[in-house]
């Protein structure tokens, strides 16, 4: 690198490098997309059960899942088996890891049931597997359970209510609304 020039990219990535400005721009685009989607959905308004902190969380989540580092970190803790998720949580003494396991599994189910759902426009263009109707409801209930547990774990880490914990609780409480938006 030439002397006197600052490094443009904050960290090397496997597929692409983004400056902080590029990251902010991508997150802003995702946030605007979430708001537009919500505005175009029947029965949803910006003032009806839809909090701005959740909008920001969802935009950051969508951005994060586009990064290989996120998958390197989260994939070892993902499972389609609820019993396995709870077994992992019981086996660890680390409260941060308990929170993380619940959070990444909840986020995974939310994204998988929306963007990568067999019912989505994207999935219809690139079909993967046939979905079992009962499986959809079990995944929905698991995601709500995981978000509630992640919210409790986060509050327990700090011995008080936290902003992140409240966002996770809001997603659990209005899961179908946020899933409809995504």
NORCORBEL-V41494 format. One record per pair of residues at least 6 apart in sequence whose C-alpha atoms are under 7 Angstrom apart, sorted by the first residue. I is the first residue (numbers start at 1). J is the second residue. D is the distance in Angstrom with one decimal. If there is no record, write none. Layout:
[[I & J & D] [I & J & D]]
This chain:
[[8 & 19 & 5.9] [9 & 17 & 6.2] [9 & 18 & 5.7] [9 & 19 & 4.5] [10 & 19 & 5.7] [10 & 20 & 6.8] [11 & 17 & 6.9] [14 & 68 & 6.8] [27 & 59 & 5.8] [27 & 60 & 6.2] [27 & 63 & 6.3] [30 & 59 & 5.2] [31 & 55 & 6.5] [31 & 56 & 6.5] [31 & 59 & 5.1] [34 & 55 & 6.9] [34 & 181 & 6.7] [34 & 182 & 6.9] [37 & 181 & 5.7] [38 & 44 & 6.1] [38 & 45 & 6.9] [38 & 181 & 5.2] [39 & 45 & 6.0] [53 & 167 & 6.6] [54 & 167 & 5.7] [64 & 70 & 6.0] [65 & 71 & 6.9] [74 & 104 & 6.3] [77 & 101 & 5.9] [78 & 104 & 7.0] [78 & 105 & 5.6] [79 & 85 & 6.3] [82 & 142 & 7.0] [89 & 98 & 5.2] [95 & 153 & 6.9] [95 & 157 & 6.6] [96 & 157 & 7.0] [99 & 150 & 4.9] [99 & 153 & 5.1] [99 & 154 & 6.1] [102 & 146 & 5.0] [102 & 147 & 6.7] [102 & 149 & 6.5] [102 & 150 & 5.2] [103 & 146 & 6.5] [103 & 147 & 6.2] [103 & 150 & 5.3] [105 & 146 & 6.9] [106 & 143 & 4.5] [106 & 146 & 5.2] [106 & 147 & 5.6] [109 & 139 & 6.6] [109 & 143 & 5.8] [110 & 143 & 6.7] [110 & 179 & 6.6] [114 & 120 & 6.7] [114 & 179 & 6.1] [114 & 182 & 5.9] [115 & 182 & 6.6] [116 & 123 & 6.0] [117 & 123 & 6.3] [118 & 124 & 6.6] [118 & 131 & 6.8] [144 & 172 & 4.7] [144 & 175 & 6.7] [147 & 168 & 5.5] [147 & 169 & 6.4] [147 & 172 & 5.4] [148 & 168 & 6.8] [148 & 169 & 5.6] [148 & 172 & 5.9] [150 & 168 & 6.9] [151 & 165 & 4.1] [151 & 166 & 6.6] [151 & 168 & 5.3] [151 & 169 & 5.6] [152 & 165 & 6.8] [154 & 165 & 5.5] [155 & 161 & 5.0] [155 & 162 & 5.8] [155 & 165 & 5.9] [171 & 178 & 6.8]]
